[in-house]
Amino acid sequence: MNGTKFHAWKGSHFSIAVLILAFTGIFLWTWETSPFVTTLQSAKFRLHYSDYVVHDQKYVPSSVPSSEMEHNDEQKSNSMSSEYSKKIGHNSSSSPTDLTASFTPESEDKKGDGKDGKFSSKKKDCNYAKGRWVADKSRHLYSGFGCKQWLSRMWACRLTDRADFSYEGYRWQPNNCKIKDFDASKFLRRMQDRTIAFIGDSLGRQQFQSLMCMVTKGEWRIDVEDVGVQYGLVKRRRAIRPDGWAYRFSNTNTTILYYWSASLADLKPLNIKDRATDVAMHLDRAPAFMRKFLHRFNALVLNTGHHWNRGKIQGNRWVMYVNGKPIQDRKLQDIANAKKFTIHSVVRWLDSQLLHHPQLKAFFRTISPSHFRNGYWNTGGSCDNTIPLTGGSKVTKNESSDPVIADAVKGTNIKLLDITAISELRDEAHISRYSVKPTQGVNDCLHWCLPGIPDTWNEILIAQL
């Protein structure tokens, strides 16, 4: 009797054990295949934008004595070291620059794109600098006859006596990815409660105006508010124009602004009471506007290049300073070295600030090429070609055509917006001799007709946002 009970008890427990094992197996299989679990596992290896920052170093030319700055923010903005000073004294060779950028696929637009101001951390590698120009007659971002609210008349080639506009019918196609067609409504939704800022020279102003026209489709908008006064962007007495513009789209609280800083060095008049005063050009100090308003920006695009010549510097009465004193180092007085010095300085400073502004994604756009032939703008130079892509349609090289900027951002969290080589192929798209008020013998082979090439710069920028 007892033996029978023992075997029955043993059998029942064996059955229970089998059932437990079966349920455990089913549970583990379900757990392993669950999308929720997969998400949790992959999240362990996700790297966030602000996790890795190259810390700022102080860059001081060997022949310039160090001195204390007047304000704490100026101390923080200095970013020069003796090591770097030695480096710029000669042309250094650098390895091919990694032009690989990142962008958020359309399927990921809603992920990490919330009210916190942070951009998605889901990324896909794409080299936007390599690819080809392809004909696209359906391309229509905005009208060259319209956009009078934002587009400077001097850049609206449709309003001039130019008769050929074939330059408008091409789009840039990267080799290993696709730039999606621009959607103004979608862009504003993605940039809700955010600010995108352009800081640079007149080519940066063209990119700013291009984006304003793209977002408004060149149409008059009553829902766009001029908020320049909030950034001190008001026209001063006797000034031709303000130092920049800022506009807010009220429906999405999206702000797009531009600030003129042709050299990206901080400019301070030596005598504010004298209109003809010299201006201290602090190579080791980011522009005061950028330092003051950086915390408001979610996307920042810098550019410089064409004002770095002796004529512009002397014409603007700029006197190059480092550590609060005029430069004595002859190597640094060389324009090319001073340009490199300033670019590295602002990059190092900005990169050091990204840790404190995790909402910010920063870009440095490479130089926009000019196409003057047989002289410059004031010496008979011209760009008469109107046939697209006579020099080819493809960019195949890996390294940037602007090695100074590419080298400066390398190893930082600032992205390279590399547009030099792709723009070099488009010599027919400049304003050329066409103008609202033509001046005999004067050609503009530096600025672009709009709509035109700067639209492509913005399409690449938006893809990376």
C-alpha positions, 0 to 999 in steps of 0.5 A: 500500500505504502509503496503504491502511494509512493510511486503515485506521489513520485509520478505526479511530481514528475508530471509537474516538473515536466509541465514546469520545464515546458512552460519555462521553455515557452516563456524563454522563447517568447522573451527572446523574440519579443520586440520589447526585449530586443529594444532593451538589449539594443539600448545598452549599446546606443551612443548619445551625441553628447557622450564624447567631447574633445575638451578645450585646450588653450592655444597661445602663440609662442611669440605672444605673451600671455595676458589675463582677459577682462571677462570670464567668458573671454577666458573661456573663449580663448582656445589657442596652444603653443603646440598648435601655434607651431603646427600652423607655422608650416603646411602640415599634411593630413590623412584623408578626412572622413566625410561620413555624416549621419542622418535620421531615416524617415522611419525614425523621424518620430523617435527621439524627436520629442519636445526635449529638443534632442535629435534622434540617436538612430543613425545611418552612415552616408557620405554626402560629398561623393555622388553626382548631379542628375537632371530633374526637371520636376525639381521645384522648391520655390519660384525665382519670381517669388519669395520677395519677402525673404530673397534679396533682389540681387540674387533672384536671377529670374528678375534679371535679363538672364534668359537661361535657367537650366541650372535650376533643373538638377539635384545632387545624388549621393552614391550610397544613400538618397536625399529625400525630397524636401517637405516644408511642413515636415521640416517645420514639424521636426523643428518644432520649438527649435532654432536653426542658426547660420553664422558666417559671411554673405554665402551663409546669408545666401544659405539662410535666404534659401532655407527661408524660401524653401520652408515658405515655398517662396510664398508670402506668409503672415504667420512668420514673425520678425524676432530679430530684436530678441537677438539684437538684430536691429539696423543701427543708425547709418547702417546699410542693413542689420547684422542679421535676421531672425524669423519665427514660424508661429505655428511650430515655434520654429526660428531660423536666423542668420548673423553676419560674421565673415571671419568668425573672429570676435570684432571689437571697435577700438574706439566706439565713438569714432566711425573710422576706428580700427577694429580689433579682430580677436582670432582666439575668441568666438563672436560675442553673438555666438557666445551669448545665444548659443544656449538657444540654438538647436542647429548651428551652421558656421562658414567662413573663407572669402574675407580672409584676404589682405584687401578685405582685412585692410578695407574693414580696418581689422587689426588681428589680435590674440590674448587681447594684444595685436599679433607680433608673431610673423607666422601668425600675421600671414593671412592663411595661418591666421585663417587656420588659427581662427577656424581651429580656435572657434571649432575647439571652443564650440566643441567644448560647449557641446557638452553643456548644450546637448540639444545642439547639433553643430555643422561647419560648412566648407568654403563655397568655390568662386569661378572667376576666370581671367581676373577677379571681380574688380579686374575683369574676371568673368564666368560666362558659361551657361551650360551645366556640368561642362566639367563633369557631373561626379565627385569621386574623391574621399578627401575634402576640397577644403582641408583646413575646415575638414582638419579642424572638425576632425575628432570633434562632435562638429559635423562637416557640411562638405559642399565645396567639390559638388559646388565646384562642378556648377560654374554656370549657376553663378549670378555672373554678369546678370543683375537688376542693375548691371555694372559694365565689366563687373561679374559676380562669380562668387554668389549664386543665383537663387533658386540654385546651389545653396538649396542643395546645401540645405537639402544635405544639411536637413538630411543630416538633422 
